[in-house]
Every structure is written in C-alpha cells, then in structure tokens.
Amino acid sequence: MATVMQHEELVRRALRYMVERRRECPSVGVAELLDGAGVRFNLSPLDQEALERLFAQQADEARA
C-alpha cells in the first residue's frame, strides 16, 4: 500500500536531494539540479519555483 506524503515533505526532500547532489558534483548547475529534483519528486512548476527560492536562500545562509 502506498503512503501518502504531505506536499511540504516532498519539497523538503527535493531540497535535501539538491544539496546532496551539489556536494557530490559542484559543477552541476542549479537548473539541472532543479530539473532532476522536479522529475524525481514529481513537483509542479510552482513547487520548483519555491524549491529554487529555498535553495538560493540556503546557499546564501551557507556563505554568511
């Protein structure tokens, strides 16, 4: 039986996926990371926009 996951959890998992992929391969661009996360986690375009903002925010915090 499939487990229903809350929408926010998908975005959080996608963010973790992007951060891990960036650590593994720093040369991968943000657009490619977003596309991969969108497909892997079945995200809508709006979800991908939110994910992009979260990823940028996390990157800014990491630099500070």
PDB file as gemmi writes it, atoms N, CA and C in Angstrom:
CRYST1    1.000    1.000    1.000  90.00  90.00  90.00 P 1                      
ATOM      1  N   MET A   1       0.843  -1.182   0.000  1.00  0.00           N  
ATOM      2  CA  MET A   1       0.000   0.000   0.000  1.00  0.00           C  
ATOM      3  C   MET A   1       0.891   1.249   0.000  1.00  0.00           C  
ATOM      4  N   ALA A   2       0.585   2.180  -0.859  1.00  0.00           N  
ATOM      5  CA  ALA A   2       1.374   3.403  -0.986  1.00  0.00           C  
ATOM      6  C   ALA A   2       1.089   4.349   0.177  1.00  0.00           C  
ATOM      7  N   THR A   3       2.125   5.042   0.593  1.00  0.00           N  
ATOM      8  CA  THR A   3       1.987   6.018   1.665  1.00  0.00           C  
ATOM      9  C   THR A   3       1.782   7.390   1.048  1.00  0.00           C  
ATOM     10  N   VAL A   4       0.816   8.135   1.538  1.00  0.00           N  
ATOM     11  CA  VAL A   4       0.578   9.487   1.056  1.00  0.00           C  
ATOM     12  C   VAL A   4       1.479  10.423   1.853  1.00  0.00           C  
ATOM     13  N   MET A   5       2.258  11.207   1.116  1.00  0.00           N  
ATOM     14  CA  MET A   5       3.216  12.105   1.751  1.00  0.00           C  
ATOM     15  C   MET A   5       2.693  13.532   1.652  1.00  0.00           C  
ATOM     16  N   GLN A   6       2.868  14.274   2.710  1.00  0.00           N  
ATOM     17  CA  GLN A   6       2.451  15.668   2.675  1.00  0.00           C  
ATOM     18  C   GLN A   6       3.278  16.421   1.638  1.00  0.00           C  
ATOM     19  N   HIS A   7       2.632  17.373   1.027  1.00  0.00           N  
ATOM     20  CA  HIS A   7       3.220  18.146  -0.055  1.00  0.00           C  
ATOM     21  C   HIS A   7       4.526  18.831   0.374  1.00  0.00           C  
ATOM     22  N   GLU A   8       4.532  19.428   1.552  1.00  0.00           N  
ATOM     23  CA  GLU A   8       5.715  20.135   2.026  1.00  0.00           C  
ATOM     24  C   GLU A   8       6.893  19.184   2.200  1.00  0.00           C  
ATOM     25  N   GLU A   9       6.605  17.951   2.580  1.00  0.00           N  
ATOM     26  CA  GLU A   9       7.667  16.967   2.765  1.00  0.00           C  
ATOM     27  C   GLU A   9       8.353  16.660   1.437  1.00  0.00           C  
ATOM     28  N   LEU A  10       7.603  16.625   0.356  1.00  0.00           N  
ATOM     29  CA  LEU A  10       8.214  16.401  -0.963  1.00  0.00           C  
ATOM     30  C   LEU A  10       9.204  17.504  -1.301  1.00  0.00           C  
ATOM     31  N   VAL A  11       8.828  18.732  -1.031  1.00  0.00           N  
ATOM     32  CA  VAL A  11       9.714  19.863  -1.332  1.00  0.00           C  
ATOM     33  C   VAL A  11      10.953  19.799  -0.448  1.00  0.00           C  
ATOM     34  N   ARG A  12      10.786  19.442   0.837  1.00  0.00           N  
ATOM     35  CA  ARG A  12      11.937  19.309   1.736  1.00  0.00           C  
ATOM     36  C   ARG A  12      12.885  18.219   1.258  1.00  0.00           C  
ATOM     37  N   ARG A  13      12.325  17.097   0.846  1.00  0.00           N  
ATOM     38  CA  ARG A  13      13.161  16.004   0.347  1.00  0.00           C  
ATOM     39  C   ARG A  13      13.877  16.405  -0.944  1.00  0.00           C  
ATOM     40  N   ALA A  14      13.174  17.145  -1.783  1.00  0.00           N  
ATOM     41  CA  ALA A  14      13.794  17.614  -3.025  1.00  0.00           C  
ATOM     42  C   ALA A  14      14.950  18.567  -2.712  1.00  0.00           C  
ATOM     43  N   LEU A  15      14.783  19.416  -1.719  1.00  0.00           N  
ATOM     44  CA  LEU A  15      15.854  20.330  -1.318  1.00  0.00           C  
ATOM     45  C   LEU A  15      17.053  19.550  -0.805  1.00  0.00           C  
ATOM     46  N   ARG A  16      16.818  18.558   0.027  1.00  0.00           N  
ATOM     47  CA  ARG A  16      17.923  17.724   0.518  1.00  0.00           C  
ATOM     48  C   ARG A  16      18.631  17.025  -0.636  1.00  0.00           C  
ATOM     49  N   TYR A  17      17.844  16.546  -1.596  1.00  0.00           N  
ATOM     50  CA  TYR A  17      18.404  15.890  -2.778  1.00  0.00           C  
ATOM     51  C   TYR A  17      19.322  16.851  -3.537  1.00  0.00           C  
ATOM     52  N   MET A  18      18.866  18.079  -3.732  1.00  0.00           N  
ATOM     53  CA  MET A  18      19.665  19.064  -4.464  1.00  0.00           C  
ATOM     54  C   MET A  18      20.958  19.394  -3.727  1.00  0.00           C  
ATOM     55  N   VAL A  19      20.875  19.556  -2.412  1.00  0.00           N  
ATOM     56  CA  VAL A  19      22.065  19.878  -1.617  1.00  0.00           C  
ATOM     57  C   VAL A  19      23.071  18.734  -1.688  1.00  0.00           C  
ATOM     58  N   GLU A  20      22.590  17.503  -1.574  1.00  0.00           N  
ATOM     59  CA  GLU A  20      23.475  16.343  -1.645  1.00  0.00           C  
ATOM     60  C   GLU A  20      24.124  16.225  -3.021  1.00  0.00           C  
ATOM     61  N   ARG A  21      23.332  16.410  -4.070  1.00  0.00           N  
ATOM     62  CA  ARG A  21      23.881  16.342  -5.434  1.00  0.00           C  
ATOM     63  C   ARG A  21      24.926  17.435  -5.654  1.00  0.00           C  
ATOM     64  N   ARG A  22      24.678  18.630  -5.122  1.00  0.00           N  
ATOM     65  CA  ARG A  22      25.625  19.745  -5.283  1.00  0.00           C  
ATOM     66  C   ARG A  22      26.937  19.417  -4.584  1.00  0.00           C  
ATOM     67  N   ARG A  23      26.858  18.775  -3.398  1.00  0.00           N  
ATOM     68  CA  ARG A  23      28.083  18.380  -2.692  1.00  0.00           C  
ATOM     69  C   ARG A  23      28.862  17.342  -3.491  1.00  0.00           C  
ATOM     70  N   GLU A  24      28.136  16.381  -4.078  1.00  0.00           N  
ATOM     71  CA  GLU A  24      28.772  15.318  -4.839  1.00  0.00           C  
ATOM     72  C   GLU A  24      29.427  15.843  -6.121  1.00  0.00           C  
ATOM     73  N   CYS A  25      28.752  16.787  -6.751  1.00  0.00           N  
ATOM     74  CA  CYS A  25      29.243  17.299  -8.028  1.00  0.00           C  
ATOM     75  C   CYS A  25      28.989  18.810  -8.099  1.00  0.00           C  
ATOM     76  N   PRO A  26      29.918  19.606  -7.571  1.00  0.00           N  
ATOM     77  CA  PRO A  26      29.721  21.065  -7.520  1.00  0.00           C  
ATOM     78  C   PRO A  26      29.574  21.738  -8.879  1.00  0.00           C  
ATOM     79  N   SER A  27      29.990  21.078  -9.950  1.00  0.00           N  
ATOM     80  CA  SER A  27      29.919  21.695 -11.269  1.00  0.00           C  
ATOM     81  C   SER A  27      28.516  21.630 -11.886  1.00  0.00           C  
ATOM     82  N   VAL A  28      27.617  20.856 -11.286  1.00  0.00           N  
ATOM     83  CA  VAL A  28      26.252  20.746 -11.812  1.00  0.00           C  
ATOM     84  C   VAL A  28      25.523  22.067 -11.564  1.00  0.00           C  
ATOM     85  N   GLY A  29      24.869  22.581 -12.594  1.00  0.00           N  
ATOM     86  CA  GLY A  29      24.163  23.847 -12.482  1.00  0.00           C  
ATOM     87  C   GLY A  29      22.846  23.728 -11.732  1.00  0.00           C  
ATOM     88  N   VAL A  30      22.377  24.860 -11.260  1.00  0.00           N  
ATOM     89  CA  VAL A  30      21.131  24.898 -10.493  1.00  0.00           C  
ATOM     90  C   VAL A  30      19.960  24.442 -11.354  1.00  0.00           C  
ATOM     91  N   ALA A  31      19.929  24.848 -12.612  1.00  0.00           N  
ATOM     92  CA  ALA A  31      18.824  24.446 -13.493  1.00  0.00           C  
ATOM     93  C   ALA A  31      18.760  22.928 -13.642  1.00  0.00           C  
ATOM     94  N   GLU A  32      19.915  22.298 -13.794  1.00  0.00           N  
ATOM     95  CA  GLU A  32      19.950  20.841 -13.916  1.00  0.00           C  
ATOM     96  C   GLU A  32      19.518  20.169 -12.616  1.00  0.00           C  
ATOM     97  N   LEU A  33      19.948  20.732 -11.485  1.00  0.00           N  
ATOM     98  CA  LEU A  33      19.527  20.195 -10.190  1.00  0.00           C  
ATOM     99  C   LEU A  33      18.012  20.318 -10.015  1.00  0.00           C  
ATOM    100  N   LEU A  34      17.470  21.471 -10.399  1.00  0.00           N  
ATOM    101  CA  LEU A  34      16.024  21.688 -10.289  1.00  0.00           C  
ATOM    102  C   LEU A  34      15.248  20.726 -11.182  1.00  0.00           C  
ATOM    103  N   ASP A  35      15.721  20.545 -12.395  1.00  0.00           N  
ATOM    104  CA  ASP A  35      15.050  19.621 -13.312  1.00  0.00           C  
ATOM    105  C   ASP A  35      15.060  18.203 -12.756  1.00  0.00           C  
ATOM    106  N   GLY A  36      16.214  17.776 -12.254  1.00  0.00           N  
ATOM    107  CA  GLY A  36      16.329  16.431 -11.697  1.00  0.00           C  
ATOM    108  C   GLY A  36      15.428  16.235 -10.494  1.00  0.00           C  
ATOM    109  N   ALA A  37      15.401  17.222  -9.609  1.00  0.00           N  
ATOM    110  CA  ALA A  37      14.549  17.132  -8.424  1.00  0.00           C  
ATOM    111  C   ALA A  37      13.076  17.155  -8.817  1.00  0.00           C  
ATOM    112  N   GLY A  38      12.728  17.975  -9.805  1.00  0.00           N  
ATOM    113  CA  GLY A  38      11.343  18.057 -10.250  1.00  0.00           C  
ATOM    114  C   GLY A  38      10.828  16.733 -10.781  1.00  0.00           C  
ATOM    115  N   VAL A  39      11.657  16.071 -11.566  1.00  0.00           N  
ATOM    116  CA  VAL A  39      11.270  14.779 -12.124  1.00  0.00           C  
ATOM    117  C   VAL A  39      11.235  13.718 -11.037  1.00  0.00           C  
ATOM    118  N   ARG A  40      12.275  13.683 -10.234  1.00  0.00           N  
ATOM    119  CA  ARG A  40      12.388  12.651  -9.196  1.00  0.00           C  
ATOM    120  C   ARG A  40      11.255  12.722  -8.176  1.00  0.00           C  
ATOM    121  N   PHE A  41      10.848  13.938  -7.798  1.00  0.00           N  
ATOM    122  CA  PHE A  41       9.833  14.113  -6.765  1.00  0.00           C  
ATOM    123  C   PHE A  41       8.482  14.553  -7.327  1.00  0.00           C  
ATOM    124  N   ASN A  42       8.345  14.549  -8.645  1.00  0.00           N  
ATOM    125  CA  ASN A  42       7.082  14.876  -9.310  1.00  0.00           C  
ATOM    126  C   ASN A  42       6.532  16.228  -8.851  1.00  0.00           C  
ATOM    127  N   LEU A  43       7.363  17.252  -8.954  1.00  0.00           N  
ATOM    128  CA  LEU A  43       6.998  18.582  -8.493  1.00  0.00           C  
ATOM    129  C   LEU A  43       6.348  19.386  -9.614  1.00  0.00           C  
ATOM    130  N   SER A  44       5.406  20.215  -9.233  1.00  0.00           N  
ATOM    131  CA  SER A  44       4.766  21.109 -10.190  1.00  0.00           C  
ATOM    132  C   SER A  44       5.702  22.282 -10.464  1.00  0.00           C  
ATOM    133  N   PRO A  45       5.427  23.062 -11.511  1.00  0.00           N  
ATOM    134  CA  PRO A  45       6.255  24.248 -11.771  1.00  0.00           C  
ATOM    135  C   PRO A  45       6.289  25.215 -10.582  1.00  0.00           C  
ATOM    136  N   LEU A  46       5.168  25.373  -9.886  1.00  0.00           N  
ATOM    137  CA  LEU A  46       5.153  26.253  -8.711  1.00  0.00           C  
ATOM    138  C   LEU A  46       6.029  25.688  -7.596  1.00  0.00           C  
ATOM    139  N   ASP A  47       5.989  24.373  -7.429  1.00  0.00           N  
ATOM    140  CA  ASP A  47       6.846  23.733  -6.430  1.00  0.00           C  
ATOM    141  C   ASP A  47       8.314  23.951  -6.776  1.00  0.00           C  
ATOM    142  N   GLN A  48       8.636  23.855  -8.051  1.00  0.00           N  
ATOM    143  CA  GLN A  48      10.024  24.045  -8.470  1.00  0.00           C  
ATOM    144  C   GLN A  48      10.479  25.490  -8.241  1.00  0.00           C  
ATOM    145  N   GLU A  49       9.587  26.440  -8.420  1.00  0.00           N  
ATOM    146  CA  GLU A  49       9.930  27.840  -8.134  1.00  0.00           C  
ATOM    147  C   GLU A  49      10.208  28.022  -6.647  1.00  0.00           C  
ATOM    148  N   ALA A  50       9.362  27.430  -5.818  1.00  0.00           N  
ATOM    149  CA  ALA A  50       9.581  27.509  -4.370  1.00  0.00           C  
ATOM    150  C   ALA A  50      10.884  26.825  -3.995  1.00  0.00           C  
ATOM    151  N   LEU A  51      11.145  25.698  -4.606  1.00  0.00           N  
ATOM    152  CA  LEU A  51      12.377  24.963  -4.347  1.00  0.00           C  
ATOM    153  C   LEU A  51      13.593  25.792  -4.752  1.00  0.00           C  
ATOM    154  N   GLU A  52      13.504  26.474  -5.860  1.00  0.00           N  
ATOM    155  CA  GLU A  52      14.603  27.329  -6.315  1.00  0.00           C  
ATOM    156  C   GLU A  52      14.878  28.442  -5.302  1.00  0.00           C  
ATOM    157  N   ARG A  53      13.812  29.058  -4.784  1.00  0.00           N  
ATOM    158  CA  ARG A  53      13.990  30.107  -3.772  1.00  0.00           C  
ATOM    159  C   ARG A  53      14.614  29.541  -2.501  1.00  0.00           C  
ATOM    160  N   LEU A  54      14.146  28.378  -2.054  1.00  0.00           N  
ATOM    161  CA  LEU A  54      14.698  27.749  -0.851  1.00  0.00           C  
ATOM    162  C   LEU A  54      16.175  27.394  -1.042  1.00  0.00           C  
ATOM    163  N   PHE A  55      16.505  26.880  -2.208  1.00  0.00           N  
ATOM    164  CA  PHE A  55      17.889  26.501  -2.493  1.00  0.00           C  
ATOM    165  C   PHE A  55      18.789  27.732  -2.488  1.00  0.00           C  
ATOM    166  N   ALA A  56      18.334  28.813  -3.097  1.00  0.00           N  
ATOM    167  CA  ALA A  56      19.110  30.057  -3.117  1.00  0.00           C  
ATOM    168  C   ALA A  56      19.261  30.619  -1.710  1.00  0.00           C  
ATOM    169  N   GLN A  57      18.196  30.553  -0.929  1.00  0.00           N  
ATOM    170  CA  GLN A  57      18.241  31.035   0.446  1.00  0.00           C  
ATOM    171  C   GLN A  57      19.235  30.230   1.269  1.00  0.00           C  
ATOM    172  N   GLN A  58      19.214  28.923   1.102  1.00  0.00           N  
ATOM    173  CA  GLN A  58      20.132  28.061   1.843  1.00  0.00           C  
ATOM    174  C   GLN A  58      21.571  28.329   1.424  1.00  0.00           C  
ATOM    175  N   ALA A  59      21.802  28.567   0.151  1.00  0.00           N  
ATOM    176  CA  ALA A  59      23.145  28.862  -0.340  1.00  0.00           C  
ATOM    177  C   ALA A  59      23.627  30.194   0.240  1.00  0.00           C  
ATOM    178  N   ASP A  60      22.737  31.179   0.313  1.00  0.00           N  
ATOM    179  CA  ASP A  60      23.109  32.479   0.898  1.00  0.00           C  
ATOM    180  C   ASP A  60      23.476  32.330   2.377  1.00  0.00           C  
ATOM    181  N   GLU A  61      22.704  31.526   3.101  1.00  0.00           N  
ATOM    182  CA  GLU A  61      22.978  31.317   4.525  1.00  0.00           C  
ATOM    183  C   GLU A  61      24.291  30.579   4.728  1.00  0.00           C  
ATOM    184  N   ALA A  62      24.605  29.661   3.835  1.00  0.00           N  
ATOM    185  CA  ALA A  62      25.844  28.893   3.936  1.00  0.00           C  
ATOM    186  C   ALA A  62      27.065  29.806   3.723  1.00  0.00           C  
ATOM    187  N   ARG A  63      26.903  30.798   2.846  1.00  0.00           N  
ATOM    188  CA  ARG A  63      28.006  31.727   2.574  1.00  0.00           C  
ATOM    189  C   ARG A  63      28.208  32.733   3.707  1.00  0.00           C  
ATOM    190  N   ALA A  64      27.160  33.005   4.457  1.00  0.00           N  
ATOM    191  CA  ALA A  64      27.241  34.023   5.524  1.00  0.00           C  
ATOM    192  C   ALA A  64      27.938  33.525   6.761  1.00  0.00           C  
TER     193      ALA A  64                                                      
END                                                                             
